[in-house]
Amino acid sequence: MKDVKKPFHWGIATSALQTEGAAYLDGKGPSIWDEFSLRKGKIAGGHTPEIANSFYYRYEEDLDIVQSLHIPNFRFSISWPRVLPQGTRNINQKGIDYYDRLIDSCLERDITPWVTLYHWDLPLQLELNGGWNNRDILSWFSEYVELMLKKFGDQVSNWMVLNEPLVFTGQDIF
């Protein structure tokens, strides 16, 4: 077999849940992690995603730091319940606008955005309807992915579909 050299893309990565904060603002719907973090004794110190690192408000400042460090690639996740609060149908325009600004801000700084579509923040309503165990997840996820490609496909070339699927499909946290 011929030795094929594949390029290595150096960069940084985050997840919406771990960094954004603003968990209950601007029309974002609850996620499974928002609900899980409210369960007594589940998260050390009783922390919740409500504040996180406040990336939702500080992304410009944070991207300036990324740029100053000459980091060329930034992988972040889109919070499904921020753009589709109930998981399907009703689009949250404030969520779409936020990610549009974030992507534009990356590109303005010559930082290549790499988008993860699902980093474990299923909209709570979909979990209540069976989540990943419900075969309807195929249409729910397809609707979400099609919306993201329609809204951001002209700006984003690098997409990650699922972050560590064996972890969230193999563990029953609910």
Residue pairs with C-beta under 8 A, 6 or more apart in sequence:
9 72
9 73
9 112
9 114
9 158
10 71
10 72
10 73
11 71
11 72
11 73
11 74
11 75
11 112
11 114
12 66
12 71
12 73
12 74
12 75
13 74
13 75
13 76
13 114
13 116
14 55
14 74
14 75
14 76
14 77
15 76
15 77
15 116
15 119
15 120
15 121
15 163
16 76
16 77
16 78
16 79
16 82
16 119
16 121
17 31
17 33
17 49
17 52
17 77
17 79
17 119
17 120
17 121
18 49
18 52
18 53
19 52
19 53
19 55
19 76
20 49
20 52
20 53
20 54
20 55
20 56
20 79
20 82
21 49
21 50
21 51
21 52
21 53
21 54
21 55
21 56
21 57
22 28
22 50
22 54
22 56
22 57
23 30
23 31
23 34
23 48
23 49
23 50
23 52
24 30
24 34
24 50
25 56
26 82
26 92
26 94
26 95
26 98
27 82
27 85
27 92
27 93
27 94
27 95
28 79
28 81
28 82
28 85
28 92
28 95
29 81
29 82
29 84
29 85
29 86
29 87
29 92
29 123
29 124
29 125
30 81
30 123
30 124
30 125
31 49
31 79
31 80
31 81
31 121
31 122
31 123
31 124
32 120
32 121
32 122
32 123
32 124
32 127
32 131
32 173
32 174
33 49
33 120
33 121
34 48
34 49
34 81
34 124
35 124
35 127
36 42
36 43
36 173
36 174
37 43
37 47
37 48
37 49
38 48
40 46
53 62
55 62
56 98
59 101
59 102
59 105
60 105
63 74
63 105
63 106
63 109
63 111
64 109
66 74
66 109
66 111
67 109
67 110
67 111
71 111
72 110
72 111
72 112
73 111
73 112
73 114
73 158
74 106
74 111
74 112
74 113
74 114
75 113
75 114
75 115
75 116
75 158
75 160
76 102
76 113
76 114
76 115
76 116
77 115
77 116
77 117
77 118
77 119
77 121
77 163
78 99
78 115
78 116
78 117
78 148
79 95
79 121
80 87
80 117
80 118
80 121
80 122
80 123
80 144
81 87
81 121
81 122
81 123
81 124
82 92
82 95
82 98
82 99
83 91
83 92
83 95
83 96
83 99
83 144
83 147
83 148
84 90
84 91
84 92
84 95
84 123
84 143
84 144
84 147
85 92
85 95
85 123
86 123
86 125
86 126
87 122
87 123
87 125
87 126
87 140
87 144
88 126
88 140
88 143
88 144
89 143
91 147
96 151
99 151
99 152
100 151
100 152
100 155
102 113
103 113
103 115
103 152
103 155
103 156
104 155
106 112
106 113
107 113
107 155
112 157
112 158
113 155
113 156
113 158
114 156
114 158
114 159
114 160
115 148
115 152
115 156
115 158
115 159
115 160
116 159
116 160
116 161
116 162
116 163
117 144
117 145
117 148
117 159
117 160
117 161
117 162
118 141
118 161
118 162
118 163
119 163
120 163
120 164
120 167
120 168
122 131
122 132
126 134
126 137
126 140
127 174
129 136
130 136
130 137
131 137
131 174
132 168
132 169
145 161
162 168
